[in-house]
Amino acid sequence: MGIRKKRDTSYSMTQRLLKKLGEGRVVEYWTKYGMYKSAELLSIEMQEYVSPYVLRYMSNKYDWKRNCNPKSAIYVGVKRGTVPSSYYKHLIFPTEEIKNEHNNISR
Protein backbone atom coordinates (compact mmCIF):
# COMPACT_ATOMS: atom_id res chain seq x y z
CA MET A 1 0.00 0.00 0.00
CA GLY A 2 1.25 3.41 -0.95
CA ILE A 3 1.29 6.45 1.23
CA ARG A 4 -1.36 8.93 0.21
CA LYS A 5 -0.58 12.59 -0.17
CA LYS A 6 -2.29 14.73 2.47
CA ARG A 7 -4.86 17.02 0.85
CA ASP A 8 -5.02 20.72 1.63
CA THR A 9 -8.64 21.40 2.63
CA SER A 10 -8.10 24.84 4.13
CA TYR A 11 -10.00 26.39 1.20
CA SER A 12 -13.23 24.45 1.92
CA MET A 13 -16.29 26.23 3.25
CA THR A 14 -16.36 23.85 6.22
CA GLN A 15 -12.87 24.92 7.29
CA ARG A 16 -13.58 28.61 6.63
CA LEU A 17 -16.74 28.47 8.77
CA LEU A 18 -14.90 26.76 11.60
CA LYS A 19 -11.97 29.17 11.41
CA LYS A 20 -13.99 32.38 11.18
CA LEU A 21 -16.96 31.63 13.45
CA GLY A 22 -16.04 28.51 15.41
CA GLU A 23 -17.98 25.28 15.72
CA GLY A 24 -20.09 26.55 18.62
CA ARG A 25 -21.53 29.45 16.64
CA VAL A 26 -22.30 27.29 13.61
CA VAL A 27 -24.00 24.65 15.79
CA GLU A 28 -26.01 27.39 17.50
CA TYR A 29 -27.34 28.63 14.15
CA TRP A 30 -28.04 25.08 12.95
CA THR A 31 -29.93 24.02 16.09
CA LYS A 32 -31.97 27.21 16.22
CA TYR A 33 -32.87 27.62 12.53
CA GLY A 34 -32.25 24.31 10.77
CA MET A 35 -30.24 23.63 7.64
CA TYR A 36 -31.68 26.07 5.10
CA LYS A 37 -32.34 29.18 7.19
CA SER A 38 -29.01 28.90 9.02
CA ALA A 39 -27.19 28.62 5.67
CA GLU A 40 -28.91 31.84 4.62
CA LEU A 41 -27.92 33.65 7.81
CA LEU A 42 -24.37 32.32 7.74
CA SER A 43 -24.05 33.48 4.12
CA ILE A 44 -24.91 37.00 5.22
CA GLU A 45 -22.49 36.85 8.13
CA MET A 46 -19.63 35.33 6.10
CA GLN A 47 -20.37 37.67 3.14
CA GLU A 48 -20.18 34.72 0.74
CA TYR A 49 -22.54 31.90 -0.21
CA VAL A 50 -22.82 29.03 2.27
CA SER A 51 -24.60 25.98 0.88
CA PRO A 52 -27.13 24.25 3.15
CA TYR A 53 -25.43 20.99 2.22
CA VAL A 54 -22.24 22.17 3.90
CA LEU A 55 -24.26 22.27 7.11
CA ARG A 56 -25.72 18.83 6.38
CA TYR A 57 -22.19 17.47 5.90
CA MET A 58 -20.98 19.11 9.12
CA SER A 59 -23.95 17.85 11.13
CA ASN A 60 -23.31 14.29 9.93
CA LYS A 61 -19.54 14.50 10.41
CA TYR A 62 -19.65 16.04 13.89
CA ASP A 63 -22.83 14.19 14.95
CA TRP A 64 -24.85 17.28 15.85
CA LYS A 65 -28.33 16.83 17.33
CA ARG A 66 -31.25 19.25 17.55
CA ASN A 67 -34.80 19.16 18.83
CA CYS A 68 -37.57 18.48 16.37
CA ASN A 69 -40.25 21.12 15.88
CA PRO A 70 -43.58 19.61 17.02
CA LYS A 71 -45.36 21.42 14.15
CA SER A 72 -43.14 19.91 11.44
CA ALA A 73 -44.33 17.28 8.98
CA ILE A 74 -41.54 14.96 10.10
CA TYR A 75 -42.75 15.04 13.70
CA VAL A 76 -46.35 14.41 12.64
CA GLY A 77 -45.26 11.42 10.55
CA VAL A 78 -43.24 9.94 13.41
CA LYS A 79 -46.11 10.53 15.84
CA ARG A 80 -48.54 8.72 13.53
CA GLY A 81 -46.09 5.90 13.00
CA THR A 82 -45.89 6.28 9.22
CA VAL A 83 -42.23 7.40 9.29
CA PRO A 84 -39.58 5.71 11.46
CA SER A 85 -37.67 8.13 13.67
CA SER A 86 -34.47 6.23 12.83
CA TYR A 87 -34.46 8.01 9.44
CA TYR A 88 -33.70 11.28 11.24
CA LYS A 89 -30.70 10.56 13.46
CA HIS A 90 -29.92 14.27 13.83
CA LEU A 91 -33.34 15.07 15.35
CA ILE A 92 -34.36 14.58 18.96
CA PHE A 93 -38.07 13.84 19.16
CA PRO A 94 -40.03 14.67 22.31
CA THR A 95 -40.55 10.99 23.18
CA GLU A 96 -42.68 11.66 26.25
CA GLU A 97 -45.43 13.19 24.11
CA ILE A 98 -45.25 10.36 21.57
CA LYS A 99 -45.48 7.74 24.34
CA ASN A 100 -48.43 9.56 25.91
CA GLU A 101 -50.21 9.70 22.56
CA HIS A 102 -49.80 5.92 22.13
CA ASN A 103 -51.03 5.27 25.67
CA ASN A 104 -54.13 7.43 25.15
CA ILE A 105 -54.98 5.71 21.87
CA SER A 106 -54.81 2.23 23.35
CA ARG A 107 -57.18 3.03 26.22
Backbone as XML, in Angstrom:
<?xml version="1.0"?>
<chain id="A" units="angstrom">
  <residue number="1" name="MET">
    <atom name="N" x="0.830" y="-1.178" z="0.000"/>
    <atom name="CA" x="0.000" y="0.000" z="0.000"/>
    <atom name="C" x="0.874" y="1.241" z="0.000"/>
  </residue>
  <residue number="2" name="GLY">
    <atom name="N" x="0.502" y="2.169" z="-0.847"/>
    <atom name="CA" x="1.255" y="3.408" z="-0.947"/>
    <atom name="C" x="0.806" y="4.423" z="0.092"/>
  </residue>
  <residue number="3" name="ILE">
    <atom name="N" x="1.624" y="5.388" z="0.302"/>
    <atom name="CA" x="1.293" y="6.454" z="1.234"/>
    <atom name="C" x="0.583" y="7.549" z="0.446"/>
  </residue>
  <residue number="4" name="ARG">
    <atom name="N" x="-0.593" y="7.916" z="0.910"/>
    <atom name="CA" x="-1.359" y="8.934" z="0.211"/>
    <atom name="C" x="-0.868" y="10.326" z="0.570"/>
  </residue>
  <residue number="5" name="LYS">
    <atom name="N" x="-0.946" y="11.198" z="-0.385"/>
    <atom name="CA" x="-0.581" y="12.586" z="-0.170"/>
    <atom name="C" x="-1.686" y="13.266" z="0.637"/>
  </residue>
  <residue number="6" name="LYS">
    <atom name="N" x="-1.322" y="14.021" z="1.630"/>
    <atom name="CA" x="-2.287" y="14.728" z="2.472"/>
    <atom name="C" x="-2.871" y="15.898" z="1.687"/>
  </residue>
  <residue number="7" name="ARG">
    <atom name="N" x="-4.196" y="15.947" z="1.590"/>
    <atom name="CA" x="-4.861" y="17.019" z="0.849"/>
    <atom name="C" x="-4.939" y="18.289" z="1.668"/>
  </residue>
  <residue number="8" name="ASP">
    <atom name="N" x="-4.837" y="19.419" z="0.987"/>
    <atom name="CA" x="-5.021" y="20.720" z="1.628"/>
    <atom name="C" x="-6.498" y="21.089" z="1.521"/>
  </residue>
  <residue number="9" name="THR">
    <atom name="N" x="-7.206" y="21.087" z="2.642"/>
    <atom name="CA" x="-8.638" y="21.397" z="2.633"/>
    <atom name="C" x="-8.931" y="22.739" z="3.297"/>
  </residue>
  <residue number="10" name="SER">
    <atom name="N" x="-7.913" y="23.560" z="3.457"/>
    <atom name="CA" x="-8.105" y="24.839" z="4.132"/>
    <atom name="C" x="-9.004" y="25.783" z="3.338"/>
  </residue>
  <residue number="11" name="TYR">
    <atom name="N" x="-9.167" y="25.535" z="2.046"/>
    <atom name="CA" x="-9.996" y="26.386" z="1.199"/>
    <atom name="C" x="-11.483" y="26.037" z="1.302"/>
  </residue>
  <residue number="12" name="SER">
    <atom name="N" x="-11.831" y="24.902" z="1.908"/>
    <atom name="CA" x="-13.230" y="24.450" z="1.921"/>
    <atom name="C" x="-14.089" y="25.342" z="2.806"/>
  </residue>
  <residue number="13" name="MET">
    <atom name="N" x="-15.358" y="25.407" z="2.478"/>
    <atom name="CA" x="-16.286" y="26.231" z="3.254"/>
    <atom name="C" x="-16.388" y="25.722" z="4.683"/>
  </residue>
  <residue number="14" name="THR">
    <atom name="N" x="-16.314" y="24.418" z="4.867"/>
    <atom name="CA" x="-16.359" y="23.848" z="6.220"/>
    <atom name="C" x="-15.236" y="24.429" z="7.066"/>
  </residue>
  <residue number="15" name="GLN">
    <atom name="N" x="-14.025" y="24.414" z="6.541"/>
    <atom name="CA" x="-12.875" y="24.924" z="7.288"/>
    <atom name="C" x="-12.954" y="26.432" z="7.486"/>
  </residue>
  <residue number="16" name="ARG">
    <atom name="N" x="-13.456" y="27.154" z="6.482"/>
    <atom name="CA" x="-13.584" y="28.612" z="6.627"/>
    <atom name="C" x="-14.618" y="28.974" z="7.677"/>
  </residue>
  <residue number="17" name="LEU">
    <atom name="N" x="-15.730" y="28.227" z="7.727"/>
    <atom name="CA" x="-16.737" y="28.471" z="8.768"/>
    <atom name="C" x="-16.160" y="28.214" z="10.153"/>
  </residue>
  <residue number="18" name="LEU">
    <atom name="N" x="-15.465" y="27.099" z="10.301"/>
    <atom name="CA" x="-14.898" y="26.756" z="11.600"/>
    <atom name="C" x="-13.834" y="27.758" z="12.033"/>
  </residue>
  <residue number="19" name="LYS">
    <atom name="N" x="-13.046" y="28.230" z="11.086"/>
    <atom name="CA" x="-11.970" y="29.167" z="11.413"/>
    <atom name="C" x="-12.519" y="30.545" z="11.765"/>
  </residue>
  <residue number="20" name="LYS">
    <atom name="N" x="-13.488" y="31.017" z="10.988"/>
    <atom name="CA" x="-13.995" y="32.380" z="11.185"/>
    <atom name="C" x="-14.985" y="32.479" z="12.342"/>
  </residue>
  <residue number="21" name="LEU">
    <atom name="N" x="-15.902" y="31.533" z="12.449"/>
    <atom name="CA" x="-16.964" y="31.626" z="13.452"/>
    <atom name="C" x="-16.806" y="30.651" z="14.609"/>
  </residue>
  <residue number="22" name="GLY">
    <atom name="N" x="-16.157" y="29.531" z="14.380"/>
    <atom name="CA" x="-16.036" y="28.506" z="15.411"/>
    <atom name="C" x="-17.198" y="27.530" z="15.345"/>
  </residue>
  <residue number="23" name="GLU">
    <atom name="N" x="-16.950" y="26.317" z="15.797"/>
    <atom name="CA" x="-17.984" y="25.284" z="15.720"/>
    <atom name="C" x="-19.195" y="25.629" z="16.575"/>
  </residue>
  <residue number="24" name="GLY">
    <atom name="N" x="-18.981" y="26.218" z="17.729"/>
    <atom name="CA" x="-20.091" y="26.551" z="18.622"/>
    <atom name="C" x="-21.103" y="27.481" z="17.989"/>
  </residue>
  <residue number="25" name="ARG">
    <atom name="N" x="-20.638" y="28.481" z="17.289"/>
    <atom name="CA" x="-21.528" y="29.452" z="16.645"/>
    <atom name="C" x="-22.309" y="28.800" z="15.514"/>
  </residue>
  <residue number="26" name="VAL">
    <atom name="N" x="-21.642" y="27.961" z="14.726"/>
    <atom name="CA" x="-22.302" y="27.287" z="13.605"/>
    <atom name="C" x="-23.357" y="26.320" z="14.130"/>
  </residue>
  <residue number="27" name="VAL">
    <atom name="N" x="-23.027" y="25.580" z="15.179"/>
    <atom name="CA" x="-23.995" y="24.652" z="15.794"/>
    <atom name="C" x="-25.184" y="25.422" z="16.342"/>
  </residue>
  <residue number="28" name="GLU">
    <atom name="N" x="-24.929" y="26.562" z="16.948"/>
    <atom name="CA" x="-26.011" y="27.390" z="17.503"/>
    <atom name="C" x="-26.994" y="27.801" z="16.410"/>
  </residue>
  <residue number="29" name="TYR">
    <atom name="N" x="-26.475" y="28.273" z="15.279"/>
    <atom name="CA" x="-27.342" y="28.629" z="14.152"/>
    <atom name="C" x="-28.112" y="27.412" z="13.657"/>
  </residue>
  <residue number="30" name="TRP">
    <atom name="N" x="-27.416" y="26.287" z="13.494"/>
    <atom name="CA" x="-28.045" y="25.078" z="12.946"/>
    <atom name="C" x="-29.148" y="24.554" z="13.862"/>
  </residue>
  <residue number="31" name="THR">
    <atom name="N" x="-28.910" y="24.533" z="15.177"/>
    <atom name="CA" x="-29.929" y="24.016" z="16.093"/>
    <atom name="C" x="-31.124" y="24.959" z="16.193"/>
  </residue>
  <residue number="32" name="LYS">
    <atom name="N" x="-30.878" y="26.250" z="16.071"/>
    <atom name="CA" x="-31.967" y="27.209" z="16.215"/>
    <atom name="C" x="-32.812" y="27.335" z="14.950"/>
  </residue>
  <residue number="33" name="TYR">
    <atom name="N" x="-32.161" y="27.314" z="13.766"/>
    <atom name="CA" x="-32.871" y="27.621" z="12.530"/>
    <atom name="C" x="-32.989" y="26.458" z="11.548"/>
  </residue>
  <residue number="34" name="GLY">
    <atom name="N" x="-32.220" y="25.407" z="11.726"/>
    <atom name="CA" x="-32.254" y="24.311" z="10.766"/>
    <atom name="C" x="-31.266" y="24.544" z="9.639"/>
  </residue>
  <residue number="35" name="MET">
    <atom name="N" x="-31.262" y="23.643" z="8.687"/>
    <atom name="CA" x="-30.239" y="23.627" z="7.644"/>
    <atom name="C" x="-30.355" y="24.815" z="6.674"/>
  </residue>
  <residue number="36" name="TYR">
    <atom name="N" x="-31.529" y="25.076" z="6.157"/>
    <atom name="CA" x="-31.682" y="26.073" z="5.104"/>
    <atom name="C" x="-31.598" y="27.509" z="5.614"/>
  </residue>
  <residue number="37" name="LYS">
    <atom name="N" x="-32.330" y="27.815" z="6.656"/>
    <atom name="CA" x="-32.336" y="29.179" z="7.193"/>
    <atom name="C" x="-30.978" y="29.543" z="7.782"/>
  </residue>
  <residue number="38" name="SER">
    <atom name="N" x="-30.320" y="28.599" z="8.452"/>
    <atom name="CA" x="-29.006" y="28.902" z="9.023"/>
    <atom name="C" x="-27.979" y="29.121" z="7.916"/>
  </residue>
  <residue number="39" name="ALA">
    <atom name="N" x="-28.090" y="28.409" z="6.795"/>
    <atom name="CA" x="-27.185" y="28.624" z="5.666"/>
    <atom name="C" x="-27.368" y="30.039" z="5.112"/>
  </residue>
  <residue number="40" name="GLU">
    <atom name="N" x="-28.616" y="30.489" z="5.063"/>
    <atom name="CA" x="-28.915" y="31.841" z="4.616"/>
    <atom name="C" x="-28.273" y="32.876" z="5.531"/>
  </residue>
  <residue number="41" name="LEU">
    <atom name="N" x="-28.464" y="32.706" z="6.831"/>
    <atom name="CA" x="-27.925" y="33.652" z="7.809"/>
    <atom name="C" x="-26.404" y="33.619" z="7.862"/>
  </residue>
  <residue number="42" name="LEU">
    <atom name="N" x="-25.827" y="32.428" z="7.750"/>
    <atom name="CA" x="-24.368" y="32.322" z="7.741"/>
    <atom name="C" x="-23.782" y="32.933" z="6.470"/>
  </residue>
  <residue number="43" name="SER">
    <atom name="N" x="-24.502" y="32.850" z="5.358"/>
    <atom name="CA" x="-24.049" y="33.483" z="4.120"/>
    <atom name="C" x="-23.948" y="34.995" z="4.292"/>
  </residue>
  <residue number="44" name="ILE">
    <atom name="N" x="-24.929" y="35.568" z="4.962"/>
    <atom name="CA" x="-24.912" y="37.005" z="5.224"/>
    <atom name="C" x="-23.743" y="37.358" z="6.141"/>
  </residue>
  <residue number="45" name="GLU">
    <atom name="N" x="-23.560" y="36.569" z="7.170"/>
    <atom name="CA" x="-22.490" y="36.846" z="8.131"/>
    <atom name="C" x="-21.096" y="36.641" z="7.530"/>
  </residue>
  <residue number="46" name="MET">
    <atom name="N" x="-20.935" y="35.608" z="6.716"/>
    <atom name="CA" x="-19.634" y="35.330" z="6.102"/>
    <atom name="C" x="-19.375" y="36.214" z="4.870"/>
  </residue>
  <residue number="47" name="GLN">
    <atom name="N" x="-20.416" y="36.851" z="4.342"/>
    <atom name="CA" x="-20.372" y="37.672" z="3.140"/>
    <atom name="C" x="-19.961" y="36.864" z="1.909"/>
  </residue>
  <residue number="48" name="GLU">
    <atom name="N" x="-20.324" y="35.600" z="1.896"/>
    <atom name="CA" x="-20.183" y="34.723" z="0.738"/>
    <atom name="C" x="-21.172" y="33.580" z="0.897"/>
  </residue>
  <residue number="49" name="TYR">
    <atom name="N" x="-21.504" y="32.926" z="-0.207"/>
    <atom name="CA" x="-22.536" y="31.904" z="-0.206"/>
    <atom name="C" x="-22.114" y="30.678" z="0.605"/>
  </residue>
  <residue number="50" name="VAL">
    <atom name="N" x="-23.002" y="30.261" z="1.515"/>
    <atom name="CA" x="-22.817" y="29.025" z="2.271"/>
    <atom name="C" x="-23.954" y="28.095" z="1.867"/>
  </residue>
  <residue number="51" name="SER">
    <atom name="N" x="-23.605" y="26.948" z="1.326"/>
    <atom name="CA" x="-24.604" y="25.984" z="0.885"/>
    <atom name="C" x="-25.220" y="25.286" z="2.099"/>
  </residue>
  <residue number="52" name="PRO">
    <atom name="N" x="-26.513" y="24.999" z="2.060"/>
    <atom name="CA" x="-27.129" y="24.248" z="3.149"/>
    <atom name="C" x="-26.526" y="22.848" z="3.290"/>
  </residue>
  <residue number="53" name="TYR">
    <atom name="N" x="-25.989" y="22.337" z="2.188"/>
    <atom name="CA" x="-25.431" y="20.986" z="2.223"/>
    <atom name="C" x="-24.076" y="20.933" z="2.918"/>
  </residue>
  <residue number="54" name="VAL">
    <atom name="N" x="-23.432" y="22.087" z="3.058"/>
    <atom name="CA" x="-22.238" y="22.166" z="3.897"/>
    <atom name="C" x="-22.645" y="21.902" z="5.344"/>
  </residue>
  <residue number="55" name="LEU">
    <atom name="N" x="-23.773" y="22.482" z="5.739"/>
    <atom name="CA" x="-24.261" y="22.273" z="7.108"/>
    <atom name="C" x="-24.739" y="20.834" z="7.309"/>
  </residue>
  <residue number="56" name="ARG">
    <atom name="N" x="-25.321" y="20.240" z="6.285"/>
    <atom name="CA" x="-25.720" y="18.835" z="6.379"/>
    <atom name="C" x="-24.480" y="17.950" z="6.566"/>
  </residue>
  <residue number="57" name="TYR">
    <atom name="N" x="-23.450" y="18.223" z="5.780"/>
    <atom name="CA" x="-22.193" y="17.471" z="5.901"/>
    <atom name="C" x="-21.606" y="17.628" z="7.304"/>
  </residue>
  <residue number="58" name="MET">
    <atom name="N" x="-21.564" y="18.855" z="7.798"/>
    <atom name="CA" x="-20.978" y="19.109" z="9.117"/>
    <atom name="C" x="-21.799" y="18.437" z="10.215"/>
  </residue>
  <residue number="59" name="SER">
    <atom name="N" x="-23.115" y="18.463" z="10.091"/>
    <atom name="CA" x="-23.955" y="17.845" z="11.125"/>
    <atom name="C" x="-23.766" y="16.336" z="11.144"/>
  </residue>
  <residue number="60" name="ASN">
    <atom name="N" x="-23.574" y="15.735" z="9.974"/>
    <atom name="CA" x="-23.307" y="14.293" z="9.934"/>
    <atom name="C" x="-21.912" y="13.968" z="10.442"/>
  </residue>
  <residue number="61" name="LYS">
    <atom name="N" x="-20.928" y="14.767" z="10.034"/>
    <atom name="CA" x="-19.544" y="14.502" z="10.413"/>
    <atom name="C" x="-19.322" y="14.668" z="11.917"/>
  </residue>
  <residue number="62" name="TYR">
    <atom name="N" x="-19.869" y="15.743" z="12.483"/>
    <atom name="CA" x="-19.647" y="16.038" z="13.893"/>
    <atom name="C" x="-20.770" y="15.530" z="14.793"/>
  </residue>
  <residue number="63" name="ASP">
    <atom name="N" x="-21.738" y="14.817" z="14.217"/>
    <atom name="CA" x="-22.832" y="14.185" z="14.954"/>
    <atom name="C" x="-23.612" y="15.187" z="15.806"/>
  </residue>
  <residue number="64" name="TRP">
    <atom name="N" x="-24.050" y="16.274" z="15.169"/>
    <atom name="CA" x="-24.846" y="17.279" z="15.852"/>
    <atom name="C" x="-26.267" y="16.780" z="16.004"/>
  </residue>
  <residue number="65" name="LYS">
    <atom name="N" x="-26.932" y="17.182" z="17.076"/>
    <atom name="CA" x="-28.325" y="16.833" z="17.329"/>
    <atom name="C" x="-29.105" y="18.111" z="17.604"/>
  </residue>
  <residue number="66" name="ARG">
    <atom name="N" x="-30.386" y="18.113" z="17.219"/>
    <atom name="CA" x="-31.249" y="19.245" z="17.549"/>
    <atom name="C" x="-32.662" y="18.745" z="17.797"/>
  </residue>
  <residue number="67" name="ASN">
    <atom name="N" x="-33.430" y="19.527" z="18.523"/>
    <atom name="CA" x="-34.804" y="19.155" z="18.834"/>
    <atom name="C" x="-35.689" y="19.329" z="17.609"/>
  </residue>
  <residue number="68" name="CYS">
    <atom name="N" x="-36.633" y="18.430" z="17.482"/>
    <atom name="CA" x="-37.567" y="18.477" z="16.366"/>
    <atom name="C" x="-38.706" y="19.433" z="16.700"/>
  </residue>
  <residue number="69" name="ASN">
    <atom name="N" x="-39.119" y="20.208" z="15.724"/>
    <atom name="CA" x="-40.247" y="21.117" z="15.884"/>
    <atom name="C" x="-41.530" y="20.292" z="15.896"/>
  </residue>
  <residue number="70" name="PRO">
    <atom name="N" x="-42.339" y="20.398" z="16.952"/>
    <atom name="CA" x="-43.582" y="19.611" z="17.016"/>
    <atom name="C" x="-44.590" y="19.936" z="15.916"/>
  </residue>
  <residue number="71" name="LYS">
    <atom name="N" x="-44.434" y="21.060" z="15.223"/>
    <atom name="CA" x="-45.355" y="21.421" z="14.146"/>
    <atom name="C" x="-44.876" y="20.940" z="12.785"/>
  </residue>
  <residue number="72" name="SER">
    <atom name="N" x="-43.693" y="20.323" z="12.730"/>
    <atom name="CA" x="-43.143" y="19.907" z="11.437"/>
    <atom name="C" x="-43.821" y="18.640" z="10.920"/>
  </residue>
  <residue number="73" name="ALA">
    <atom name="N" x="-43.749" y="18.462" z="9.621"/>
    <atom name="CA" x="-44.331" y="17.280" z="8.981"/>
    <atom name="C" x="-43.601" y="16.007" z="9.412"/>
  </residue>
  <residue number="74" name="ILE">
    <atom name="N" x="-42.313" y="16.121" z="9.656"/>
    <atom name="CA" x="-41.536" y="14.957" z="10.102"/>
    <atom name="C" x="-42.054" y="14.476" z="11.456"/>
  </residue>
  <residue number="75" name="TYR">
    <atom name="N" x="-42.267" y="15.398" z="12.366"/>
    <atom name="CA" x="-42.752" y="15.042" z="13.702"/>
    <atom name="C" x="-44.130" y="14.400" z="13.625"/>
  </residue>
  <residue number="76" name="VAL">
    <atom name="N" x="-44.996" y="14.958" z="12.796"/>
    <atom name="CA" x="-46.349" y="14.411" z="12.645"/>
    <atom name="C" x="-46.284" y="12.987" z="12.098"/>
  </residue>
  <residue number="77" name="GLY">
    <atom name="N" x="-45.406" y="12.763" z="11.117"/>
    <atom name="CA" x="-45.256" y="11.418" z="10.546"/>
    <atom name="C" x="-44.728" y="10.416" z="11.552"/>
  </residue>
  <residue number="78" name="VAL">
    <atom name="N" x="-43.782" y="10.834" z="12.383"/>
    <atom name="CA" x="-43.239" y="9.939" z="13.415"/>
    <atom name="C" x="-44.300" y="9.670" z="14.468"/>
  </residue>
  <residue number="79" name="LYS">
    <atom name="N" x="-45.055" y="10.686" z="14.830"/>
    <atom name="CA" x="-46.106" y="10.534" z="15.840"/>
    <atom name="C" x="-47.194" y="9.570" z="15.366"/>
  </residue>
  <residue number="80" name="ARG">
    <atom name="N" x="-47.537" y="9.634" z="14.085"/>
    <atom name="CA" x="-48.543" y="8.725" z="13.531"/>
    <atom name="C" x="-48.009" y="7.315" z="13.328"/>
  </residue>
  <residue number="81" name="GLY">
    <atom name="N" x="-46.693" y="7.201" z="13.223"/>
    <atom name="CA" x="-46.091" y="5.896" z="13.000"/>
    <atom name="C" x="-45.861" y="5.572" z="11.542"/>
  </residue>
  <residue number="82" name="THR">
    <atom name="N" x="-46.087" y="6.529" z="10.648"/>
    <atom name="CA" x="-45.889" y="6.276" z="9.224"/>
    <atom name="C" x="-44.432" y="6.442" z="8.798"/>
  </residue>
  <residue number="83" name="VAL">
    <atom name="N" x="-43.647" y="7.172" z="9.595"/>
    <atom name="CA" x="-42.235" y="7.400" z="9.295"/>
    <atom name="C" x="-41.412" y="6.970" z="10.504"/>
  </residue>
  <residue number="84" name="PRO">
    <atom name="N" x="-40.419" y="6.095" z="10.328"/>
    <atom name="CA" x="-39.581" y="5.708" z="11.464"/>
    <atom name="C" x="-38.655" y="6.851" z="11.883"/>
  </residue>
  <residue number="85" name="SER">
    <atom name="N" x="-38.540" y="7.054" z="13.169"/>
    <atom name="CA" x="-37.673" y="8.126" z="13.672"/>
    <atom name="C" x="-36.203" y="7.831" z="13.402"/>
  </residue>
  <residue number="86" name="SER">
    <atom name="N" x="-35.862" y="6.585" z="13.103"/>
    <atom name="CA" x="-34.467" y="6.229" z="12.827"/>
    <atom name="C" x="-33.968" y="6.852" z="11.525"/>
  </residue>
  <residue number="87" name="TYR">
    <atom name="N" x="-34.866" y="7.326" z="10.663"/>
    <atom name="CA" x="-34.458" y="8.013" z="9.438"/>
    <atom name="C" x="-33.819" y="9.361" z="9.743"/>
  </residue>
  <residue number="88" name="TYR">
    <atom name="N" x="-34.152" y="9.932" z="10.890"/>
    <atom name="CA" x="-33.702" y="11.277" z="11.244"/>
    <atom name="C" x="-32.837" y="11.208" z="12.494"/>
  </residue>
  <residue number="89" name="LYS">
    <atom name="N" x="-31.607" y="10.756" z="12.325"/>
    <atom name="CA" x="-30.701" y="10.562" z="13.457"/>
    <atom name="C" x="-30.250" y="11.879" z="14.067"/>
  </residue>
  <residue number="90" name="HIS">
    <atom name="N" x="-30.346" y="12.979" z="13.327"/>
    <atom name="CA" x="-29.921" y="14.272" z="13.829"/>
    <atom name="C" x="-31.009" y="14.984" z="14.631"/>
  </residue>
  <residue number="91" name="LEU">
    <atom name="N" x="-32.236" y="14.439" z="14.631"/>
    <atom name="CA" x="-33.336" y="15.070" z="15.350"/>
    <atom name="C" x="-33.623" y="14.345" z="16.664"/>
  </residue>
  <residue number="92" name="ILE">
    <atom name="N" x="-33.944" y="15.123" z="17.665"/>
    <atom name="CA" x="-34.357" y="14.581" z="18.962"/>
    <atom name="C" x="-35.861" y="14.820" z="19.054"/>
  </residue>
  <residue number="93" name="PHE">
    <atom name="N" x="-36.615" y="13.742" z="19.086"/>
    <atom name="CA" x="-38.069" y="13.845" z="19.157"/>
    <atom name="C" x="-38.506" y="13.858" z="20.615"/>
  </residue>
  <residue number="94" name="PRO">
    <atom name="N" x="-39.498" y="14.685" z="20.942"/>
    <atom name="CA" x="-40.027" y="14.675" z="22.306"/>
    <atom name="C" x="-40.746" y="13.347" z="22.566"/>
  </residue>
  <residue number="95" name="THR">
    <atom name="N" x="-40.031" y="12.343" z="23.053"/>
    <atom name="CA" x="-40.553" y="10.989" z="23.175"/>
    <atom name="C" x="-41.657" y="10.870" z="24.215"/>
  </residue>
  <residue number="96" name="GLU">
    <atom name="N" x="-41.637" y="11.740" z="25.220"/>
    <atom name="CA" x="-42.684" y="11.660" z="26.251"/>
    <atom name="C" x="-44.058" y="11.909" z="25.634"/>
  </residue>
  <residue number="97" name="GLU">
    <atom name="N" x="-44.150" y="12.899" z="24.744"/>
    <atom name="CA" x="-45.430" y="13.192" z="24.109"/>
    <atom name="C" x="-45.861" y="12.051" z="23.200"/>
  </residue>
  <residue number="98" name="ILE">
    <atom name="N" x="-44.921" y="11.474" z="22.475"/>
    <atom name="CA" x="-45.251" y="10.362" z="21.575"/>
    <atom name="C" x="-45.734" y="9.166" z="22.383"/>
  </residue>
  <residue number="99" name="LYS">
    <atom name="N" x="-45.055" y="8.853" z="23.497"/>
    <atom name="CA" x="-45.476" y="7.743" z="24.338"/>
    <atom name="C" x="-46.862" y="7.997" z="24.918"/>
  </residue>
  <residue number="100" name="ASN">
    <atom name="N" x="-47.116" y="9.233" z="25.363"/>
    <atom name="CA" x="-48.425" y="9.558" z="25.908"/>
    <atom name="C" x="-49.515" y="9.437" z="24.855"/>
  </residue>
  <residue number="101" name="GLU">
    <atom name="N" x="-49.235" y="9.822" z="23.643"/>
    <atom name="CA" x="-50.206" y="9.695" z="22.561"/>
    <atom name="C" x="-50.559" y="8.216" z="22.334"/>
  </residue>
  <residue number="102" name="HIS">
    <atom name="N" x="-49.544" y="7.348" z="22.335"/>
    <atom name="CA" x="-49.799" y="5.918" z="22.128"/>
    <atom name="C" x="-50.583" y="5.325" z="23.291"/>
  </residue>
  <residue number="103" name="ASN">
    <atom name="N" x="-50.306" y="5.772" z="24.501"/>
    <atom name="CA" x="-51.031" y="5.274" z="25.668"/>
    <atom name="C" x="-52.483" y="5.714" z="25.629"/>
  </residue>
  <residue number="104" name="ASN">
    <atom name="N" x="-52.752" y="6.931" z="25.216"/>
    <atom name="CA" x="-54.129" y="7.431" z="25.149"/>
    <atom name="C" x="-54.923" y="6.732" z="24.058"/>
  </residue>
  <residue number="105" name="ILE">
    <atom name="N" x="-54.284" y="6.377" z="22.979"/>
    <atom name="CA" x="-54.984" y="5.715" z="21.867"/>
    <atom name="C" x="-55.398" y="4.296" z="22.286"/>
  </residue>
  <residue number="106" name="SER">
    <atom name="N" x="-54.534" y="3.608" z="23.010"/>
    <atom name="CA" x="-54.814" y="2.227" z="23.350"/>
    <atom name="C" x="-55.874" y="2.080" z="24.439"/>
  </residue>
  <residue number="107" name="ARG">
    <atom name="N" x="-56.195" y="3.127" z="25.135"/>
    <atom name="CA" x="-57.180" y="3.027" z="26.224"/>
    <atom name="C" x="-58.576" y="3.094" z="25.758"/>
  </residue>
</chain>
